[in-house]
Amino acid sequence: MVVGVGIIGASLADRLTRPATGGGAGSRDEVTIVDAEGPGAGTSGTSYAWINANDPEDPSYHRFRTAAMSTWRDLAAGFGDPAWYRPAGNTVWATADDAKSRLADRVARLTGLGYTAELIEPARLRELEPHIRPRQDALIAHYADEGFVHGGSATRALAERACRAGAALITGRRAVRLNTEGDRVIGVHLDDGRDLDADLTICAAGRHSPALLATAGVALPLVDPSVPGSEAPCLVATTSPADVVVNGLVHAPGLSVRAAEGGGLVLESVELDAGVDESASLALMEMVGDELLARARALIPGLTAKIAEIRRCVRPLPLDGYPLIGAQRPGLYTAVTHSGITLGPHLAVLIDREIHGHAAPELAPYRPDRADRAAS
Ligand SMILES: Cc1cc2nc3c(=O)[nH]c(=O)nc-3n(C[C@H](O)[C@H](O)[C@H](O)COP(=O)(O)OP(=O)(O)OC[C@H]3O[C@@H](n4cnc5c(N)ncnc54)[C@H](O)[C@@H]3O)c2cc1C
């Protein structure tokens, strides 16, 4: 059973109901997926959803993410070029001297790791993104293999395929606690009073995972979004249908932009998230929305679209930033991570292998109890 049908839970359900391949199960499992709302209703549906391995800092994690990008390509090919998968490249630029030198260094290090990264001239940017106008003196980088998904639609497509392959989907029901027998987790208790039994319960409840796990005395080192100054809460805006086209992802100083489903743009600025908390007032959200739109209009002359929606969302943010993946008790497996959009399908492949008795050494650095083990 999988609790939570965001990108992680949906990728898992899909994988666990696919015909068996190499390292997976010999025969497919009976899979039940449960969501308090519905597939894609959580963070995955509001995510900026950039698929990337753009950070060279930790080469091992970079390789893990590069493998995840490749898993996405294979997965999407199996759906036959779905509209929710957009491998359209990513353009980033810097204007301040220190930011330029960091960007040049990043491109050099990523290239050294064999990643597709290059510095490009403004003329090339105009070919890639004809409607975007960076500052004249910008240093511009392009990453052709990166892209994004429309997180809600991708999640729903995976959940639907899992259901067609036999998974049972329960929506609108919250798992209020893990049921236990001694040390073993034997399933969940739902908010309608039902108990669902399972040989294995996989907690993929994203940011809500700590609350569910705590009902069996299990801890998960995730950033608490209610703590003032937490980096987990953020705001993401979507515009009304735009009369301009943004082909790939664009990361300008102070603004990230990509196409939204339905013809609008998704706008995000990490810098404007400072001071945003879970209970951000409507007035603050409107103010941030106005600022995002002003920045978008400066970047994209001719943009007349308005803010259609601005949403508060919470990143499931592990304390050290790395995925939290693995068995936490007999009968209990946890799969929670930031960058879940990039990593979801790849994690699903590895978890499928691991829970069916085949080692997945790639997951070894990401065990949820790593901090405790390191301390002892
Ligand atoms: C603004 C923003 C930008 C981001 N940008 C990127 C990016 O560019 N690239 C990237 O890779 N990642 C990005 N992320 C992170 C990424 O979106 C998340 O890591 C990912 O969506 C998490 O997926 P999930 O399936 O774990 O959680 P969710 O999508 O939140 O799914 C969890 C599901 O569990 C359900 N649930 C919770 N508790 C229970 C319960 N007790 N019982 C039943 N159901 C329950 C919820 O209803 C929900 O549907 C971003 C996140 C945000 C917020």
The ligand as a MOL file (V3000), in Angstrom:
LIG
                    3D

  0  0  0     0  0            999 V3000
M  V30 BEGIN CTAB
M  V30 COUNTS 53 58 0 0 0
M  V30 BEGIN ATOM
M  V30 1 C 7.3380 25.9330 -5.3510 0
M  V30 2 C 8.0040 24.6050 -5.5000 0
M  V30 3 C 8.9450 24.4310 -6.4820 0
M  V30 4 C 9.5650 23.2000 -6.6360 0
M  V30 5 N 10.4210 23.0490 -7.6620 0
M  V30 6 C 10.9190 21.8300 -7.9240 0
M  V30 7 C 11.6920 21.6480 -9.0860 0
M  V30 8 O 11.9060 22.5930 -9.8270 0
M  V30 9 N 12.1560 20.3930 -9.3490 0
M  V30 10 C 11.8840 19.3410 -8.5290 0
M  V30 11 O 12.3310 18.2270 -8.8180 0
M  V30 12 N 11.1560 19.4940 -7.3990 0
M  V30 13 C 10.6660 20.7100 -7.0880 0
M  V30 14 N 9.9190 20.9120 -5.9800 0
M  V30 15 C 9.7650 19.8000 -5.0430 0
M  V30 16 C 8.7510 18.7960 -5.5300 0
M  V30 17 O 7.6200 19.4550 -6.0270 0
M  V30 18 C 8.3880 17.8540 -4.3880 0
M  V30 19 O 9.5650 17.2300 -3.9070 0
M  V30 20 C 7.4230 16.7750 -4.8470 0
M  V30 21 O 6.2880 17.3260 -5.4840 0
M  V30 22 C 6.9800 15.9530 -3.6490 0
M  V30 23 O 6.1120 14.9670 -4.1050 0
M  V30 24 P 5.4080 14.0030 -3.0900 0
M  V30 25 O 4.7090 12.9910 -3.8880 0
M  V30 26 O 6.3850 13.5440 -2.0740 0
M  V30 27 O 4.4210 14.9450 -2.2610 0
M  V30 28 P 2.9930 15.5410 -2.6460 0
M  V30 29 O 2.8970 15.9140 -4.0600 0
M  V30 30 O 2.6880 16.5780 -1.6290 0
M  V30 31 O 2.0430 14.2970 -2.4430 0
M  V30 32 C 1.7190 13.7970 -1.1800 0
M  V30 33 C 0.2670 13.3630 -1.2040 0
M  V30 34 O -0.0070 12.7310 0.0370 0
M  V30 35 C -1.3110 13.0270 0.4160 0
M  V30 36 N -1.3620 12.8440 1.8670 0
M  V30 37 C -0.6700 13.5050 2.8100 0
M  V30 38 N -0.9110 12.9970 4.0290 0
M  V30 39 C -1.7720 11.9710 3.8360 0
M  V30 40 C -2.3900 11.0460 4.7100 0
M  V30 41 N -2.1660 11.0710 6.0400 0
M  V30 42 N -3.2340 10.1300 4.1940 0
M  V30 43 C -3.4540 10.0890 2.8570 0
M  V30 44 N -2.8920 10.9370 1.9930 0
M  V30 45 C -2.0550 11.8690 2.4660 0
M  V30 46 C -1.5350 14.4630 -0.0430 0
M  V30 47 O -2.9070 14.7260 -0.2530 0
M  V30 48 C -0.7250 14.5170 -1.3310 0
M  V30 49 O -1.5200 14.3030 -2.4890 0
M  V30 50 C 9.2760 22.1300 -5.7620 0
M  V30 51 C 8.3340 22.2960 -4.7590 0
M  V30 52 C 7.6930 23.5360 -4.6290 0
M  V30 53 C 6.6590 23.7010 -3.5590 0
M  V30 END ATOM
M  V30 BEGIN BOND
M  V30 1 1 1 2
M  V30 2 1 2 3
M  V30 3 2 2 52
M  V30 4 2 3 4
M  V30 5 1 4 5
M  V30 6 1 4 50
M  V30 7 2 5 6
M  V30 8 1 6 7
M  V30 9 1 6 13
M  V30 10 2 7 8
M  V30 11 1 7 9
M  V30 12 1 9 10
M  V30 13 2 10 11
M  V30 14 1 10 12
M  V30 15 2 12 13
M  V30 16 1 13 14
M  V30 17 1 14 15
M  V30 18 1 14 50
M  V30 19 1 15 16
M  V30 20 1 16 17
M  V30 21 1 16 18
M  V30 22 1 18 19
M  V30 23 1 18 20
M  V30 24 1 20 21
M  V30 25 1 20 22
M  V30 26 1 22 23
M  V30 27 1 23 24
M  V30 28 2 24 25
M  V30 29 1 24 26
M  V30 30 1 24 27
M  V30 31 1 27 28
M  V30 32 2 28 29
M  V30 33 1 28 30
M  V30 34 1 28 31
M  V30 35 1 31 32
M  V30 36 1 32 33
M  V30 37 1 33 34
M  V30 38 1 33 48
M  V30 39 1 34 35
M  V30 40 1 35 36
M  V30 41 1 35 46
M  V30 42 1 36 37
M  V30 43 1 36 45
M  V30 44 2 37 38
M  V30 45 1 38 39
M  V30 46 1 39 40
M  V30 47 2 39 45
M  V30 48 1 40 41
M  V30 49 2 40 42
M  V30 50 1 42 43
M  V30 51 2 43 44
M  V30 52 1 44 45
M  V30 53 1 46 47
M  V30 54 1 46 48
M  V30 55 1 48 49
M  V30 56 2 50 51
M  V30 57 1 51 52
M  V30 58 1 52 53
M  V30 END BOND
M  V30 END CTAB
M  END
